[in-house]
Amino acid sequence: QAVLVNELMSRSSEKGFDKFTDIGKNAWNVFNAAGALAPHRRVYILTHPQTDEAGKVRMKTVGKMVDQTLVPEGYFTIVLRTEKVNGNYLFRTQTNGQDCCKSPIDMFGDDTIENNLALVDTHIKAFYDIVEAA
C-alpha cells in the first residue's frame, strides 16, 4: 500500500488519469512478480483495510483503477485480516461474508488464529511441504 501511495504522491502534480493507469500497472507488476517466484518462496504483502459503500472490507488502494480492474486479493491464495476479539488481536483465515479473507481449507484449522506471522509461515510450510535449506 505504501508503494501505491508513494507513487501517487510523487505524481500528485500531474493532471489526468494516466498516472492511475501507471500505478495500476505497477501494482500488477508487483503481484505478478510475487506469483512468478519459485514455489518455496513466500511473499507477504501487508496493507491496510478499507470498507466500501456496501460494507465489504478489502485491501485499501489508491483508486478505482486498482480496485475495479486488478482486485488485488484475487492474485493471492491466502488473504488474512487482523481482527480484535475480546481484546485479543487475531488473524481471520476465512471470510466472514463481509471481507476478502481466504486460505486453503484445512491450512489453519480454524477461522481465526493467533496474530503471529511466524505461526502463519509455519502453517504455510507444513501445508505445502516446504522444507528450508540447511
N, C-alpha and C positions, 0 to 999 in steps of 0.2 A: 504494500500500500504506500509506503514511504517513497518507493521508486516512482510510482504513478504521480504522487503529489509533487515530488521534486521536479519531475519533468513538466508538469502543468505550471508550476510556479515560475520555473526558469523561462517559460514561454508565454507568460501572462500578458505581455505587451503585444503579442501577435494577434491580429484580427482574423476573423473567420474560423471555420471549423476544421481546417486541415490539421491543426495541432492535435485535435481529438482523434483523428484518424491515425496520426503517427503514434500517439500514446497508446491507442488500442492495439496497433501493430506491434509495438514494443512489448506490451504485456503479453500478447500472443506468442512472441518470440521467447520470452522467459518461460511461459508454460510449456511450450514445445521443447525447449532445451532441457527442461527438467524431465520431461517424459522420454527424451531420447537417450538418457544416461543408461549405463549398464544396469541390469536388473538388481544387482546387490547395492546400488547407490540409493540413498534416501535423501529427499529434499523436503525440508519443512518450510513452508511459506506461512508467515504469521501476518494476520490482518486484524482490523477492527470490524465489528459487525455494523450493519445498518438495517433499519426496519423500513420497508416500503409502505406505500399508501394502503395496501391490503393487509398489513400487519405481518408480512413474511420477513424473516431475518435472513440476511445473506451477507456476503463479503462486501465491505464498503469499497467503492471505487471512485473514480473522478468524473464519471459522466455516462450518459446513455449509450454511447458507442460501446464501451466496455460491458456495461450491464446487459444490453439487449443483443449485442452481436456475439460477444465472447461467452457470456455466462461462465465466469471463471471456475466455479465449483465443478462444472462438467468435465474439466481437464484432469480431475483428481479422483482416485479411487477412495481415498479417505479424507473426510472433512469433519473435523471436530470443532466444538464450540464450548467455551467456558461458560458455566452457569453456576450461580450461587444457590445452594440448597442448605437450609438450616445453618447458615453461617459458614458453610464449607464450600470451597471452590472445586468444582468437578468438571471433567470433560464429558460432554454429551457425545455419544458414539453413533446414535441412530436418530433420525428425525423425530421430532415431536409433532409433526404435521404443520408447523409454522416456521421451520428453519431448514437449512440445507445440509444438515449433518448426515453423514453416511459412512459406512465401513462394511467390509465383507462380513456376512453373517458368521458368527462364532469367533471372529477375530478377538473380541474383547470380552465376550461372555455376558455383558450387561449393557444397558442403555446409557449408563454413566459409569465413569471410572475416576480414580484419583487424578487430579490435575498435576501430572508429572510427565514431562516429555521423555525422560529416560524410561519410564514404565511403558509409554506408548511405543517407543523404539523396541523395547524387549518383546512386546506383543507382536509387532510387525515382523521382526526377525524370526520369531517362533512360527508365526502363521505361514510365512513364505520360505521357511527353512534356509534362512540366510546365515551363513557361517562366516564370522570375521576372520580375516587372515591373521595368522600368528606372527 
